[in-house]
Amino acid sequence: MKKGVQLSCRISIVWGIGIGDTPVSAFDRALEQAGIHEYNLIELSSVIPSYCEIIETGHWQPLETQRGDRMYVVLSKAIVPPGEKAQWAGLGWINVPERGGIFVEVQGDSYTVLTTSLKSSLREMSAYRPHLEGKAPHFRVVQVEPSASQFASGIVAAVYRVVSW
């Protein structure tokens, strides 16, 4: 990045895995593990604004936010029924902070399927965004292993911002 360029935003990558008696409770537990279960999630598409940096924090660190505030996220999730095959959820991204970037959210039934899809999608989407073409992709993925009797859920989210009502 050029000297003197100020970044105007920070996007946090968070993730979690949860188990529950229902798909919804497993998903909520995964959100809790990521620290984002007390917010109203508003899902975004895949564009990263200019002058943003991406930070992998694992768990959301709230700054003077209120329960129920609006949280803008790009979200990848996988929910697995009891006794079913493990699944993966993940986000991939390419970002040039002063020019912006893209996220891709994918689910798959193996690490190889997931990462191949992330890489292919990012490569193809970068082809018509010249400032991203040839840049290295980044990934964060989680494996969701169900139990014999409960649902499992895994999430990876890019948290853009929290806005009060």
N, C-alpha and C positions, 0 to 999 in steps of 0.2 A: 504494500500500500504506500502511496506517496506520502512523504513527510508533510505534516500539517493538515492532513485530511481528518476531519472529526467524524466519528461514528455517531449516528443519531439513535440507534436502537440496538438492543441485544435480544436475541431469540434463544431461549433455553430449551435444550433437549432433555426430556425427562422420560422415565420408563418405570413400569411396574408389572407384577404378576399377581393374580389373585385367584382364590378358590372359593366356591360358594355352592349352595344347594340349587341355585337357579342361574341362568346365564346373566341376568341383570345384577345379581349380588356378586357374582364372580368378577364382572366388569367393574362394578363399583369398588371392589377390593383392590383391583389392579390400579384404578385411578387413585385410591388412597395411598397405595405404595409409592406412586409417583408424586403425591402431594397435591393433586388437583381435583379431588373428589368433592370439595366444598364450593365449587364454582359452576356456573352455567356455561357449558362449553359451546362455543360457536365455531363450527368447523369451516376452515378456509380451503381454498384450492392450493396451488403449489408455488406461488410466486413469492420470492424473498425480496423485500424492498431494497433499494440502494442504501448504502451507508449502514448496513446491519452486520453485526458479527454474530456467529453461531457459537454457543457455549454448551458443552455437554455437562449438565449439572447432576443428572440422575433423579433428583428430587427437587420439586419446586420450592424456592425460598421466597415466601411472600414478603412484600414490602408495603406495609400499611394498606392491606386489602381487607375487604369485608366478605364474610360468608355470603354466597349467592351472587357475587359480582360476575360480570360477563368476562369470560376468558376466551381469547381468540387463539385457536390452535389448528395445526395440521395434525391429523390423528391417524395412526395405523393401529388396528386392533385385530385380535384373533380370539375367538371363543370356541372352546372345544368341549363337546359333551362327554359325560363319564365313559371311561373305557375306550374312547376313540383314539386315533393316531395323533401324535403330537403335531402341533402347528407352530408356525413362526410368524411374527409381525415385525415390520421394520420400516424405518425411514432412511432414505438416501438423499443426499444433497450435493449440489455444486454451488459455490458462492464466491463471487468476486466482490468483497465488501463495498467498494466504491461504485459498483455497477449493479449489484443485486445478483439474484440466483434463482434456483428452483429446488423444490422438494418433490420427492416421489414417495408415496405410501403404498406398501405392498404387504400381502399376506401370502403364505405358501406352506406346503406340507413338508418342506425340507430346507435346510440352510442353503443348499446349492440352488434349488428352485428360486428361493427368495432373493439371494444375492445376484443370480443371473438376471432375474427380472428387474431388479433395481439398476444394475449396471446398464442393461440394454435400454431401459426407459430413459435413464439420464443421458446416455450417449445420443439416442435419437432426438430427445427434446433439446439437447445442446446444439445439435446440428443447425437449427434455425435461430439460435441465439449466439451469434459469433463471439461475443465476449466470454462465453462459457466453453466453447468448443476446445477440446483437448485438455481441459482442466481436470484435476484429480477428483474423483467422487469420494464422499465420506458416507459412512453407514453407522446406524445403531439398530441392532436387532435383539429380539428376545425370543426364547423358545418357551412354548406353552405346553407343559406336560400335564395331562389330566390325571385325576385319581380314578379309582375304580367306581366311586360312588358320588363324585361331585363334578360340577363344571369347573373349567379353568379358563382364565382370560389373561391375555397379555396385551400391553399397550406400549407404544412409543409415541410421544407427542412433542411437537415443536410449539412452545408457548411464545406467542408474539407479544401479547400484552393483556393486562387486566384493567377493566373499566367499570367504575361503579355506576349504579343506576341513577 
